[in-house]
Amino acid sequence: MTTYKHTQIGYLMLSVTLAVLAFFAWAYSTALAEPASVDSGPNFAVWITESNPKLKNEVVKSIEKFITTYLINF
């Protein structure tokens, strides 16, 4: 059985790290090219605050139900 030297494992780890770095760099550049979505991040909070006051309570209740159903009681 061949034993691996530290340099061989080190090169493997370096190449895997560089491949993951390249993937995340590609994903980041692809995400920058996409237009901002209404349903993402801070835009979602702005959408809730700017929504129709008559429907705001229903929207908040729906979000609370989603969180309790799928996130808290997971």
N, C-alpha and C positions, 0 to 999 in steps of 0.2 A: 504494500500500500504506500502510495506516495504522500509524503507530508508536505504541506504547503508552507512556504516561507511567509514571513510577515509582509514582505513587499508584494507578493502576489495578492494577498487579501487586501492590502492597501490600495493597489491599482484597481481591484474590483470595486471597492467602496468608492473610490474617486470617480470611476466611470459611471456608477449608478447615481451618485450625487450629481454629476454633471448632466446626466440624462434627465433626472427629475427637475433640475434647475432649468434646462432647456424647455421642458414641458410647461412649467409654470410661467416662464417668460412668454412662451407662445400663447398660453391661455390669457395672460394679462394683456398682451397686445391685441388679441382677438376681442376681449371684453371692452377695451378702449374704443375699438372701431364700431361697436354696436351703439345705436342711439339709446339714450336713457329711457328706461321703462317707467311707467306710472306706478307699477306694482313693486318697485324695488326700493329698498332702503328708506332714506328720508322722504323720498317722493310719496311713499305709501302713507306716511304720517301726515304729510301736507294734504294728500287727497282726502283723508278722513276729516281733517279739521275744516277743509273747504267744502265738504259735502253738504247737501241740503239739510238744514236744521230739523226738518220734519222726519228725515230718515236717519239722522245721526244716531239716535238711540238704538234703532234696529241694527245699524251697522256695528255698533259697539257690542250689542248683545250677541250678534252672530260671531264676531271675533272672539269674544269670551267663551262661547260655546265650542268653537273650534279648538281653542287652546286647552280647555278642560277635557275635551273628548280625546284629542290626539296627542297632546303634549304632557299634560299633568297626569292623566290616568294611564300612561303608557306602561 
